[in-house]
Amino acid sequence: MQGEDPFEQGTVSILRQPKAVWATAGASVVAFMGIGLVDPILPSIAKGLEATPSQVSLLFTSYFLITAVAMLVTGFVSSRIGGRKTLLAGLALVVVFAALSGTSSSVAELVGFRAGWGLGNALFVSTALAVIVGAAAGGSSAAILLYESALGLGMACGPLLGALLGDASWRYPFFGTAALMAIGFVCITAFLREQPKPARKTSLLDPIRALGHGGLASVATSAFFYNYAFFTILAFTPFVLNMSPYKSGAVFFAWGLLLAVFSVLVAPRLQKRFGSLRVVGASLVLLAADLVILGYGNHTTAIVCTIVSGAFIGMNNTVYTELALGVSDAPRPVASAGYNFVRWFAAAAAPFLAPKIEEWSNIHIPFVVAAVAAVVGAIVIWVRRSALSHEAEELEPKHATEDGVTVFAN
């Protein structure tokens, strides 16, 4: 399936959007900021709570483990109470649990509060694009571009906010996120009207049934291994760099900018020229090489490779999204929920396993394991390339004419 060039979309249609769209997109930026928010302050949290790196890394594990399981619930909930109420419920949970995270007196408390945060974030981000597509002017392509931009901006600004507030205290970024999400709650309450509920309600087992499709199962399996590599970088690298919150925040801000640029601007053009499967396969191999160099290079090399990895991650995020949503005949929200259910387990596993692998071996091996995971992801795509290409081409006309919606897949 070929990607669309975002430059082919009219600038007017992309920028001239209703207030409801901008309110939802703005809240989405903050929601995605929460993923990388703790990156620059992981060493500070470990010091402040007298915890080991593997214990602190559970902040990611609990967050994404709950997110993975919640993917089976979000469609069930939103198809019954509507997108607006689902967004507000997710935002309310994030506000509460982000604020509670800032009050934690132990790692166990913080890990538990991050789990609640993950549930709220899953409810919000799994519904946000659906709401944006439904309310946006200029068609679904313009809406998706806005959503991808919000994702990239949030991933870039999260570490920066974490660094700026975390330099004074590791607790402040959590309070800051709670305040920003509270503003998002007010904006969505004020500007977003409830949209029509889908004609068919989603059951809890629909995403699991969707994974019975060979193409979707293959994409989800490949994305599982890719996400292990992705979140090894996001959760383990801050301990390897061992920098101040400001410096670490600057590194991951640059990383996030590359992620945003390659996700929104570069990946669609490469897809159009070379095809999705070639782009994702090559990007995974390059990410693997980058990980090995990161693991064995000196400190400066590690910084450069961390930043450069954002380019490969940005391309992969975009391509995997399109593959997951276009390769099966399942409704888009259902396909995306099943896909995310599988891949987020890797995001939960990597932050926990990487520090453990270092304890069992040395600091280089976690990156080697992550590189191997990226290569395995590329092998899955290569082995299934004929089937994936055929299935995507068969389904592309159907999806191209859909006015339906998708859910968070990046």
C-alpha positions in Angstrom: 0.0 0.0 0.0 1.4 3.3 -1.0 1.6 6.2 1.3 0.1 9.6 0.6 2.3 12.6 0.3 1.3 15.1 2.9 2.3 18.0 0.6 -0.5 17.0 -1.8 -3.0 18.0 0.9 -4.2 21.6 0.7 -2.6 23.9 3.3 -5.9 25.7 3.8 -7.9 22.5 4.5 -5.2 21.3 7.0 -4.9 24.5 9.0 -8.5 25.8 8.8 -10.1 23.5 11.3 -13.0 23.8 13.8 -12.1 24.6 17.4 -13.1 21.0 18.3 -10.3 19.6 16.1 -7.7 22.0 17.6 -8.8 21.2 21.1 -8.5 17.5 20.5 -5.2 17.8 18.7 -3.8 20.0 21.5 -4.8 17.5 24.1 -3.2 14.8 22.0 0.1 16.6 22.0 0.1 16.6 25.8 -1.0 12.9 25.9 1.9 11.9 23.7 4.2 14.1 25.8 3.4 11.7 28.7 5.2 8.9 27.0 8.7 10.5 27.0 8.1 12.8 29.9 10.0 10.7 32.4 13.0 10.0 30.1 15.3 12.9 31.3 14.3 12.4 35.0 14.7 8.6 35.2 18.1 8.9 37.0 16.7 11.7 39.2 13.7 9.5 40.2 16.1 6.6 40.9 18.1 8.8 43.2 15.2 10.5 44.8 13.4 7.2 45.6 16.5 5.2 46.2 15.7 2.8 43.4 17.6 0.8 40.9 17.4 1.4 37.1 15.4 -1.8 36.7 12.9 -0.7 39.3 12.5 2.8 37.8 12.1 1.3 34.3 8.9 -0.3 35.6 7.3 3.1 35.1 7.2 2.3 31.4 6.4 -1.4 32.0 3.3 -0.7 34.1 2.2 2.1 31.8 2.4 0.1 28.6 1.2 -3.2 30.1 -2.1 -1.5 31.1 -2.2 0.3 27.7 -1.9 -3.0 25.9 -4.8 -4.7 27.8 -6.9 -1.5 27.6 -6.8 -1.7 23.8 -9.3 -4.5 24.1 -11.6 -2.2 26.1 -11.4 1.1 24.4 -13.5 0.2 21.3 -16.1 -1.5 23.6 -16.4 1.6 25.7 -16.4 4.3 22.9 -18.9 2.4 20.8 -21.3 2.5 23.7 -20.8 5.9 25.4 -19.5 7.9 22.4 -16.1 9.4 21.5 -16.5 12.7 23.5 -17.3 10.9 26.8 -14.5 8.4 26.2 -12.0 11.3 25.6 -13.1 13.0 28.7 -12.9 9.9 30.8 -9.4 9.2 29.6 -8.3 12.8 30.3 -9.8 12.7 33.8 -7.9 9.5 34.6 -4.7 11.0 33.4 -5.2 14.2 35.4 -5.8 12.2 38.6 -3.0 9.7 38.2 -0.4 12.1 36.9 -1.0 14.3 39.9 -0.8 11.3 42.2 2.4 10.2 40.6 4.0 13.5 41.7 3.1 12.7 45.3 4.6 9.2 45.3 6.8 8.3 48.3 8.1 5.0 46.8 8.8 3.4 43.5 5.9 0.9 44.0 3.4 3.8 44.4 4.8 5.6 41.3 4.6 2.4 39.2 1.0 1.9 40.4 0.0 5.4 39.5 1.7 5.2 36.1 -0.5 2.1 35.5 -3.6 4.2 36.1 -2.2 6.9 33.9 -1.7 4.3 31.1 -5.4 3.3 31.3 -6.4 7.0 30.9 -4.0 7.5 28.1 -5.2 4.4 26.3 -8.8 5.6 26.4 -7.8 9.0 25.1 -5.4 8.3 22.4 -7.3 5.3 21.0 -10.3 7.7 20.4 -8.6 11.0 19.6 -7.9 10.3 15.9 -11.4 9.0 15.4 -12.8 12.2 16.8 -10.4 14.4 14.8 -11.4 12.6 11.6 -15.1 13.0 12.3 -14.8 16.7 13.1 -12.1 17.8 10.7 -12.5 19.8 7.5 -10.7 18.7 4.4 -11.2 15.0 4.6 -9.5 12.2 6.6 -6.1 12.7 5.0 -5.8 16.2 6.5 -7.0 15.0 9.8 -4.5 12.1 9.9 -1.7 14.6 9.1 -2.8 16.8 12.0 -2.8 13.8 14.3 0.6 12.6 13.2 1.9 16.1 13.7 0.5 16.1 17.2 2.1 12.8 17.9 5.5 14.0 16.7 5.3 17.3 18.6 4.3 15.5 21.8 7.1 13.0 21.5 9.6 15.8 21.0 8.3 18.1 23.7 7.7 15.5 26.4 11.4 15.1 27.2 11.9 18.8 27.0 9.1 19.5 29.5 10.5 16.7 31.7 13.9 18.3 31.7 12.8 21.9 32.3 10.5 21.0 35.3 12.5 18.0 36.4 15.7 20.0 36.9 14.1 21.5 40.0 12.4 18.3 41.2 11.5 15.0 39.6 7.9 15.5 40.9 7.2 18.7 38.9 6.8 17.1 35.5 4.0 15.0 36.8 2.2 18.0 38.2 2.8 19.9 35.0 1.3 17.2 32.9 -1.8 17.0 35.2 -2.3 20.7 34.8 -2.0 20.6 31.0 -4.4 17.7 30.7 -6.9 19.5 32.9 -6.7 22.4 30.4 -7.3 19.9 27.6 -10.3 18.5 29.5 -11.8 22.0 29.7 -11.2 22.8 26.0 -12.8 19.5 24.8 -15.8 20.0 27.2 -16.3 23.5 25.7 -15.6 22.9 22.0 -16.3 19.3 21.1 -19.8 18.1 20.6 -20.7 14.4 20.8 -20.5 12.6 17.5 -22.8 9.9 16.3 -22.2 6.4 17.8 -21.2 3.7 15.4 -24.0 1.5 14.0 -22.4 -1.6 15.4 -21.1 -1.9 18.9 -17.6 -3.4 19.3 -17.3 -6.5 21.5 -14.3 -7.2 23.8 -13.3 -10.1 21.6 -13.4 -8.4 18.2 -9.8 -7.3 18.3 -8.6 -10.8 19.1 -10.7 -12.2 16.3 -9.2 -9.7 13.9 -5.8 -11.1 14.6 -6.9 -14.3 13.0 -6.2 -12.6 9.7 -2.8 -13.7 8.6 -1.8 -10.3 7.3 -2.7 -8.4 10.4 -1.1 -11.0 12.6 2.1 -10.7 10.6 2.2 -6.9 10.9 1.5 -7.1 14.6 4.2 -9.7 15.1 6.8 -7.6 13.3 5.7 -4.5 15.2 6.1 -6.4 18.5 9.8 -7.0 17.7 10.2 -3.4 16.4 8.7 -2.0 19.6 11.1 -3.9 21.7 13.9 -2.1 20.0 12.1 1.3 20.1 11.5 1.2 23.8 14.9 -0.1 24.7 16.1 3.2 23.3 13.4 5.2 25.0 13.6 3.6 28.5 17.2 2.3 28.8 19.4 4.9 27.0 18.9 7.6 29.6 20.8 5.5 32.1 23.6 4.8 29.6 23.9 8.5 28.8 23.9 9.4 32.5 23.4 13.1 31.8 21.7 16.0 33.7 18.0 16.4 33.0 18.7 19.4 30.8 21.2 17.6 28.6 19.2 14.4 28.5 16.1 16.4 27.6 17.9 18.2 24.8 19.0 14.8 23.4 15.5 13.4 23.4 14.1 16.6 22.1 16.3 16.4 19.0 15.3 12.7 18.8 11.7 13.6 18.9 12.1 16.3 16.2 13.6 13.7 13.9 10.8 11.3 14.7 8.2 14.0 13.9 9.9 15.1 10.6 10.4 11.6 9.3 7.0 10.4 10.4 5.0 13.2 8.8 7.1 14.4 5.9 9.7 11.8 4.9 8.0 8.5 5.3 5.0 9.2 3.0 7.3 10.3 0.2 9.5 7.2 0.6 6.4 5.0 0.6 5.2 6.5 -2.6 8.5 5.9 -4.3 9.6 2.5 -2.9 6.5 1.0 -1.3 5.7 0.4 2.4 7.3 -3.0 2.8 10.7 -1.9 1.4 10.7 1.3 3.5 9.9 -0.5 6.8 12.3 -3.4 6.0 15.2 -1.1 5.3 14.4 1.2 8.2 14.4 -1.8 10.6 17.8 -2.9 9.4 19.2 0.6 9.7 17.7 0.9 13.2 19.5 -2.4 14.1 22.8 -1.1 12.9 22.3 2.1 14.8 21.6 0.2 18.0 24.8 -1.8 17.8 26.9 1.3 17.2 25.0 3.0 20.1 25.8 0.1 22.4 29.5 -0.1 21.6 30.4 3.5 20.8 31.8 6.1 23.1 29.6 8.7 24.9 29.4 11.1 22.0 28.6 8.3 19.6 25.8 7.1 21.9 24.3 10.6 21.9 24.4 10.9 18.1 23.0 7.4 17.6 20.2 8.1 20.0 19.2 11.2 18.1 19.5 9.5 14.7 17.3 6.6 15.8 14.4 9.0 15.9 14.5 9.1 12.1 14.1 5.3 11.8 11.4 5.2 14.5 9.4 8.0 12.8 9.4 6.1 9.5 8.5 2.9 11.1 5.6 4.4 13.1 3.9 5.8 10.0 4.4 2.7 7.8 3.3 0.2 10.5 0.2 2.3 11.0 -0.8 2.1 7.4 0.0 -1.6 7.1 -2.0 -2.4 10.2 -5.1 -0.5 9.1 -5.0 -1.5 5.4 -4.0 -5.2 5.4 -7.1 -6.9 6.7 -10.8 -6.6 6.1 -11.6 -5.8 9.7 -13.0 -2.4 10.6 -10.2 0.1 11.2 -10.8 0.6 14.9 -11.0 -3.2 15.5 -7.8 -3.9 13.4 -5.9 -1.2 15.2 -7.0 -2.4 18.6 -5.8 -5.9 17.9 -2.5 -4.7 16.4 -1.8 -2.4 19.4 -2.8 -5.1 21.9 0.1 -7.2 20.5 2.8 -4.6 20.0 2.4 -2.7 23.3 3.4 -5.9 25.2 6.9 -5.3 23.8 6.8 -1.7 25.0 6.1 -3.1 28.4 8.8 -5.8 28.2 11.8 -3.8 26.9 12.1 -1.3 29.8 12.1 -4.2 32.3 14.3 -6.6 30.5 17.0 -4.2 29.2 18.3 -3.3 32.7 18.1 -6.9 33.8 20.1 -8.0 30.7 22.7 -5.5 31.7 22.9 -6.9 35.2 23.3 -10.4 33.8 25.9 -9.5 31.2 27.2 -6.0 30.5 26.0 -2.6 29.2 26.5 -3.6 25.5 24.2 -6.6 25.4 20.8 -4.9 25.8 21.4 -3.0 22.6 22.5 -6.2 20.8 19.3 -7.9 21.9 17.3 -4.8 20.7 19.1 -4.9 17.4 18.3 -8.6 16.9 14.7 -7.8 17.7 14.7 -5.2 14.9 16.2 -7.6 12.5 13.6 -10.2 13.4 10.9 -7.7 12.7 12.4 -7.1 9.2 12.6 -10.8 8.6 8.9 -11.2 9.4 8.0 -8.5 6.8 10.4 -10.1 4.2 9.0 -13.6 4.7 5.4 -12.4 4.4 6.1 -9.7 1.8 4.1 -11.4 -1.1 1.0 -11.9 1.0 1.2 -8.5 2.6 1.6 -6.7 -0.7 -1.3 -8.7 -2.2 -3.7 -8.2 0.7 -2.9 -4.5 1.0 -3.5 -4.0 -2.8 -6.8 -5.9 -2.6 -8.1 -3.8 0.3 -6.8 -0.4 -0.7 -9.8 0.7 -2.8 -12.2 -0.2 0.1 -10.2 1.8 2.7 -9.6 4.7 0.3 -13.3 5.3 0.1 -14.0 4.8 3.8 -15.2 7.8 5.7 -14.8 5.8 8.8 -12.2 6.3 11.5 -9.1 4.8 12.9 -7.6 4.6 16.3 -4.2 5.2 17.7 -1.7 3.0 16.0 1.6 4.9 16.2 
